[in-house]
Amino acid sequence: MKYKDKRLHVLDQRLLPHRVEWLCCSDATCVAKVIRDMAVRGAPAIGVAAAYGYLLAAHAAIAQGDDLTVTTLEPAYRELAAARPTAVNLVWALDCMAACLRTVESLEGDERLRRLSAEAQMIESRDVEANLAMSQLGAGLIDSDSERGWVLTHCNTGALATAGQGTALGVVRDAWAAGRLRGVFVDETRPWLQGSRLTAWELQQESIPYRLICDSAAASVLATGQVSWVIVGADRVAANGDVANKIGTYALAVLARHHGVKFMVVAPRSTIDRDCAHGGAIEIEERPASEVSEIAGRPVAPEGVVVYNPAFDVTPAGLIDALVTEVGVVRRPDRAGVARLFE
């Protein structure tokens, strides 16, 4: 995404890899829509987009002659926060913006806008820096092994999902550059196919060897003994280390444990929700039935089919070997380990 001249330009990820089109948002309502409709996706990227959406709402308030306060922008805050309920980075970024505005409400309107703009840019730049730090830390966990030189990843966790080079896919990039990988198995990741459409495309751009697989092939791939790590991102991490991520992640964690494959979660510290005691308290977004019953707008299921379409699942902390953040790695994460990341 690119913010310029009071406009947020968003690469429409729904059309990749075959079409490259940009959407232009001039208000918070439009930003909320592109988040909700998954034109922009990935927890860190959603947070950055929400911050700029809040900034656009601030510009609109000034243009309308309203006093620029947290109260004035509360409707925009609520609209943006409701766009995707599971990814905690969205609300985290909005809270950062609101806290910034609260501290400068005694200043002139133009100065408040300047401070808000600087805060949104800081949220974006911090994500870039966090990506680099996580990538290096995660790559350091991967040993060079000619027999088990492949990793497996799910969904899309690269540059398209963040402001930087990615979370889990950032680890893949750094591990490949360090000569620690032979290649990547990429889950297609139904129903939105973020793996086949986006992750495969990103790996092609980087000339990193990969093999695209259907989700149900993961068990067979792990059984071959070629994979050393399953590496995924996260949309919310509970205080006890449970992780909400793209649907199918929990199944991969179970399969990895059965086959003796290590399981790594890579996410910025802003993804950790210390107010959420455990994974059972995480709100799981359920998305429209058409995402499952149709492919590219064409029905593939009987008319009137009843669909259950949760966008995320929760992986218990006990199945996770490493939680990688920009401030450190927690092995076998638990409540105490997660808390140490904030000391």
N, C-alpha and C positions, 0 to 999 in steps of 0.2 A: 504494500500500500504506500501511497505517497500523499502527504499533506502539503498543499500549496494554495495560497491566495484564498483562504477560507473555504477550501474544498478538500474533501477526502476522496482520493481516487483509489479504487479497490479493484485488484485483478479478480475477475469473476472465475473462481476455481471450479464452478460447476461445468464450465465449458472445456477445461483442459482435459487432455493434452492437444486436442485437435483444433481448438479455436482459442485465440488470445484476445480477450476483450476487457476493457476497463469500464467500471461503473463510477459515476461521479455523484458524490453525496454533498449536499449543501446544508443539511440540517440533521438533527439527532434522530428524527423519525426514519429517515432514509438509512442511517447507519444501523439502527436497530433492525431494520428490514433485511439488510444484506447479511447481518449476523444471523438472524433467525432463519433466513433462507439458505444459509451456508455458502453464500458467495465468498465470504471470508470465514475461515474456520481454523481450528487449532487454538487451544486455550491461550497461549501467549499472544497470538495475533488478535484474538477476540478482545483481550484486555487492552491492547494498544488501540484498536479501532474504537472501543468504547471511550477511551480517554479523549480521542479526537472528536467523537460524537458529543461529548460533554462540552468541549471547547466550542464546537459549532453552536450548541445551545446558548452558550455565553455570548457569542457574537450576535445571535438573533435577539437576545434580551436587550443588549445595548442598542441595537438598531431600532427596536420598538420603543425605546425610551424607558425601559424598566430598570429598576435598581438591581445591579448584579449581586445577588446574594445566593447562599445555599438554598434558602427557601424558594426563591424565584426559579431555580433550576431543578427543584425537586421533581416536577413532572417528567422532565427529561431523564433524570437519574432513574426513576422508576421504570420508564419505558425501555431504557437501555438495559437495565438490570434484568428485566423479564424476558429478554430476547433468547437467552440460553440459560436455563437454571442450574445446570450441573457444573459448568466450568467456573471455578472460583476466581480465576484471574480477572474475569469481567467485573465482578463486584469489587475486588481488590483495587483495580485501576480506578473505578469510579469513586471509591472511598478516598484514594489518594488525591484525586482532583477536588473532591468536596472539602477535604481537610485543608488543601492549599488555599481554596477560596475563603474558607472560614478564617484563616490567619491573616488575610489581606483585605478584609471587608472595610477596614478603616481608611484604605487608600482610594485614590481616584479611580473611576471606572476603567480608563485606559490602562492604568498600571495594573489593575486586577486582571485584565485581559492578558497583559504581557506576562504576568506571573503564571497564569493558567496555561498559556502557550508553552512557557518554559517547562512547566510540570509535565505536560503531555510529551514534549520532546525528551524529557528525562526518562519517562517511563519507557519510551521506545529505545533510547540508547542503553538503558540498564538491561533490557532484554538482550540486546546485541552482545553486551559484555558477559551476561550470564550464560548465553549460548556457548561462547568461547570457553569459559571456565568449565562448564559441565562436560563439554566435548572432550577436553583434555583429561579430566578426572575419570570419565567413563572409559575412554580409550585405554587408560592406564591399567584398567582391570582385565583387559583382554590379553591373554598370552598368545604368542605366536605358536601355532600348532598345525602342522601340515595335515594331520589326520582329522582334526576338528576345527578347520579354519574358516568355517562359515558361521554366520549368525542369521537369526530369523527375526523379522520385524513385522509389526501390525499397524494398519492405518497409515497416516502420513504425519511425520514429526520433523520435517525438514524446514527449509527456508520458507516454504509456502505456509507453514503453520506458526511461524514466529516472525520476529523482526530481524533475526540474525540467521545463522547457518542451520539452526535446528536444535532439537533436544536429543532424542534417541538417534535420529539420522545424523545429527552433528557428531555424535560418538562414532557412528559408522564412518563418517568422512575422515575423522582424525585417525581412527584405527587403520583405515586403508592407507592413508598417507604415511603411517608409521610402519607399514609392511606387516601388520598383524592379522590381516584378513585375506582370505581367498575370494570371498564373495558374500552375497546377501540373498537369502530367501525372502521373498516379499509376499505376504498374504494379500489377496485381492481386496479383502475387507468389505464384505457385503454389509448393508445394501447400497451404500454410496460409492463403493469401489475406490476409496481413497488410495489404496495400495496400488491397484492396477493403473489408475488414471494419473496419480500424482507422484507417489514414491518411485515407481518405475521410471517416470519421466525425469525426476530429479537425479536419480542414479545414472541415467543415460547422459545427462548433461555433464556429470562428473566423471564419466567413463569408468564407473565402478561396476564390476561384474555382478549380475544378479540373475535370479530365476524367479519368475512370477508363478505363484501357486494358488489354487483355489483354497479357501479357508479350511475345507475338510481334508486337505492333503497334509496339514501340519503334523499330525501324529505319525504318518508314514515317513515324513522327512526327518523328524526327530529320531525315529527308530533306526535310521541309517548310521547314526553316530558321527555325522559330519558337522553337527551344530554344537558350538561351545556355549553360546548365550542366546537367549531370547531377549531382545531389547525393545522396550516400548516407552511411550510417553505417559502422561497423566493429565486428567482434567481436574481432579481434586484428590488431595491426600488428607486423610483424617489424622487426628492427633495420635492415634495408636499405630499409624503406619498402613492402614488399609487404603487401597487405591481404587478410585473410580476412573475408568478409561473406556475407550471405544469398545462396544459390545464384541465379545470374542476374546478379550484379554484374559479373563478369568479362566476360560477353557485352556488357553495356551499355558498359563501358569501351572495348572493341574498336569497337563501333558509334560511340561518341562520337568517337574518334580519326579514324575513317574520314570522318565528316561534319563535322569541324572544330568539334565541340562540346567545351567544357571539362568536365573531370571533377573533382569535389571530394569528398573524404572528410572527414567531420566526426566526431571522436571525442575523448574526454578522454585525457589523457596516461596514465592508468591502463590504457588499452587497448593501449599499446605494450609489447611483450614484448622487452626488450633481450637476454634470453637465447636468443631465437629468431633465428638468423642470417638466415633467408630464408623465404619463403612455403612452400617445399617441406617445411620442418620442422614446419609447423603441422598438428596432428591435426585431421582433418575428421570431424565427427560424421556418421554415417550413421543415418538414422531409419527407423522401421518402414515396410514396403512398403505397408501399408494407407493411408498418407497420400497415396499416388499412385494406388493402385488403387481407392480409394473416395472418395466425396464425401458428407460428412455421414452417414457410416456406410452408405451405399448403394453396392454394387459398380458400377463403370463399366468394368472391364476383365475379360477372360476369367478364369474360375476357374483358379488355379494359375499366373497370370502371374508372370514373374520380373521383379523391380523393382530398379533401382539408385536410391537416394534419398539422395544427399549433401545435408546441410542447408546447406552453405557451399561457396564456391569461393574461389580466390585470384587477386586482381588484381595483376599485376606493377607495381612502382613506376613503371616507364617509361611506363605509361598514365595516371598520375595527375598532374593539373596542380597541385593544391593539397591539402595535408594540414592541416586546421584543428584545433588543440587550444586549450585554455583559456590556454596560455602563449605561443601564437604560431602563425603560419602558416609552413609549409615549402612553398615552390614547387618543383615537380618533385622530390619527396622522394627522398633517397638515404641511404646510411649516415651520412654526415657531417651532413646536414640533420637527421635524426632525433636524432642524438647531441646536437646543439645545443639541443634542447628540454629537455635535462636539465642544462645548464650553469648 
